[in-house]
């Protein structure tokens, strides 16, 4: 360790220090060595630190981290909106946080009632017939939805539906989920407007098509205007339409996937419905389906029988269980609290302002940056850094330069069909002043790219560490501390 | 109605619309075809103010029997353990919980380092060379281990002990269906995996063998014997393990395990009705490039300062798309952080002490039951759970216990239909001698 290296918790450790407090053993001791055959002979090398040392360590680490509460976080496709504090307090109530999943259902009627009410709220919001809260995250929901589609086709004796169509602008998770669910991913191209090319869709669809996975608005932040035609093409061919809910924040109360012809929907409660991202998780990825797919939902499902809530386990056609217990309940409590805070009118305003903010920023920023698709966007938009690249400044450099201004940069180099992409999603919880300040920073960076490119190329200048050597990290991986 | 999460004023809105050059926000939604536009209001409950909603949800929470107010002997994969106060104080730092996946290392060193420390602690506990940054939970982590074994060995059959957590077994079946993997269930005998059946089923086509240690019934499986059976086999040895038990027991890494998974709910994570918890996934260096999920690696910046980055991302979905090793994107970063804080607090000494107290208290409870005339199944070494035989329905019994302020053990009939009249009892360090005595007495009184 160099002097200026920030210490690991293990480097604070001194033999004999403790940070815990357990009562003295109050039962008569027995000799465990007589009975237990496998006793550890080398202690796990955990740190020996005091409570204050732990608190200082993690407080210092937190200061080396940027969250939504630290500053603007326009990370496209991630919906980094404000995480309400009330949600945190509700999720920590002992009646929600200290209940065991295998308690008698009669003793946790409040929890089941909340789950039931959340299910029906999500059904109303998405226009689907039935929702499961079991999947742990968006990717998990995708896989769950695809497994249901597979079960549906197989129940119809349709064993040759092996292909899932995915747009070239899709997030990498879509094709990965298709593979994990036993399908082959097939790509459909986008047209010059950034939307799915209908002619290409007709070309790739056939009797082997199991489903088309779509995000709408898509990852360019554009609404797939021909969605009904696409639905018809897929349904005519006997396939199912899958909605990736990553971008639902754009259309709450304006349009519902169920009305667009989608058969399966997954939601990211940690995006649209304010579950905090937690530094990478936990998420929650409920899945909603139309009634013809409902028999295949994972079991159990919460249902209501004569004013009491029960777990329905008797689902012979179910794809089975996708997660122990009933999903990420703690995140679902937060999402439910949010939905109840906003109501129908509030949720519609969420999308109204998410879209207004994105369009405002897009029109301001297109003055200095290339905008590959010029129509109104929805909740996010994608710029290209082509113009700045000619000056020797890459999108990565501009992203790093934004760090000096105290911002988390947009998503970069995604989607793959835009060169030097920067994907900006402001969300509805940001004030106009914040947007204007960010626009100002972007303008300055553009100016620097032509006047003083080194300052951008060498960024960041103000962060606690500089750019990391990622090549060595991957070539000679060091994945744990060793004395 | 105005909303405290929406800062835009009418004046802001007007000036932004002017700057965009449109009359109203409706114009911005004109690309949504008329036919699919939603008319009217979503059919959900009306918006509620903070005080109203707080009161309502507090009442709803109050309808649930919770383990703070009731004395719990329920475990079966989710346990009531000591959570140091410091854990939630760290988790409440919003720099951690309001951040996304640490894609920008310069402003994410806090999270990245915390994960690196988590990976180190898991490697230490399991006796494995590497650990990932976490998975959704123990059950899905185990299912990912199964699919990895099939992918790596290019074989399509796994042998899974029926003495693993029944939900994990169900999840394995679901994942296996997606990948067309055959799951052969190995029966349990006297509370342990039937190893002669395991040896019989093991063949050239076997991709992996799954054992839980300690198993679902609390019994400590003889990993040494499993290692011996697998000695000449290419099948991967997959162990699912309660990591608290590994504070005391020999880690699976010492028995030649290829993959060790489990759930760290036991360290700093409240039960919260089954999730979010935190799966861990530990393995060998050989399999490092096949691991699902995020990995954090140590490196340095241009000036040679130590730092951390997400690494070996060529395995992952956002790079590899349909060729990725898994579709997992998130990890349970915040819960992994909670676990790291709890493990820092427990430290080298505390984890041993806590595991030891679990074992001692469970043994005391078992002895008290036996002395009161109850029969406890199985005579193997066990961790902090055992199977108690009772007369009649455990569910009915638990209703009576609830009236006395206690949550009884799991009714095993809910899991295995042939285990009616059997209760899986968990005794953690949180239970006092007095509580254990009362539990034994109340159960005895029901019969009297």
Interface residues (C-beta under 8 A of the other chain):
Chain A: X1 X2 X4 X5 X6 X8 X9 X10 X13 X17 X18 X19 X20 X21 X22 X23 X25 X26 X27 X28 X29 X30 X32 X35 X36 X37 X38 X39 X40 X41 X43 X44 X45 X46 X47 X48 X49 X51 X54 X55 X57 X58 X59 X60 X61 X62 X63 X64 X65 X66 X67 X68 X69 X70 X73 X75 X78 X80 X81 X82 X83 X84 X86 X88 X89 X90 X91 X92 X93 X94 X95 X96 X97 X98 X99 X100 X101 X102 X103 X104 X106 X107 X108 X109 X110 X111 X113 X114 X117 X121 X124 X125 X127 X136 X137 X138 X139 X140 X142 X143 X147 X150 X171 X172 X173 X175 X176 X177 X178 X179 X180 X181 X182 X184 X185 X222 X223 X225 X227 X228 X251 X252 X253 X254 X255 X256 X259 X260 X270 X276 X277 X278 X279 X280 X281 X282 X283 X284 X298 X319 X320 X321 X322 X323 X324 X325 X326 X327 X328 X329 X330 X331 X337 X339 X340 X341 X342 X343 X344 X345 X346 X347 X348 X349 X350 X352 X353 X355 X356 X357 X359 X360 X363 X364 X375 X376 X378 X399 X400 X403 X408 X409 X414 X428 X429 X430 X431 X432 X460 X463 X464 X465 X466 X467 X468 X469 X470 X472 X473 X474 X477 X478 X479 X480 X481
Chain B: X1 X3 X5 X6 X7 X8 X12 X13 X15 X16 X17 X19 X20 X21 X22 X25 X27 X28 X29 X30 X31 X32 X33 X35 X36 X37 X38 X41 X42 X43 X44 X45 X46 X47 X48 X50 X53 X54 X56 X57 X58 X60 X61 X62 X63 X64 X65 X66 X67 X68 X69 X72 X74 X76 X77 X78 X80 X82 X84 X86 X88 X89 X90 X92 X93 X94 X95 X96 X97 X98 X99 X100 X101 X102 X103 X104 X105 X106 X107 X108 X109 X110 X111 X113 X114 X116 X117 X119 X120 X121 X123 X124 X125 X129 X130 X131 X133 X134 X136 X137 X138 X139 X140 X147 X165 X167 X168 X170 X171 X173 X174 X177 X178 X179 X180 X220 X222 X223 X224 X246 X247 X248 X249 X250 X251 X270 X271 X272 X273 X274 X275 X276 X278 X288 X294 X295 X296 X297 X298 X299 X300 X301 X302 X303 X304 X305 X306 X307 X308 X309 X311 X312 X313 X314 X316 X317 X318 X319 X320 X321 X322 X323 X324 X326 X327 X328 X329 X330 X331 X332 X333 X334 X335 X337 X340 X341 X343 X344 X345 X346 X347 X348 X349 X350 X351 X352 X353 X354 X356 X357 X359 X360 X361 X363 X364 X381 X395 X398 X399 X402 X407 X410 X414 X429 X432 X433 X436
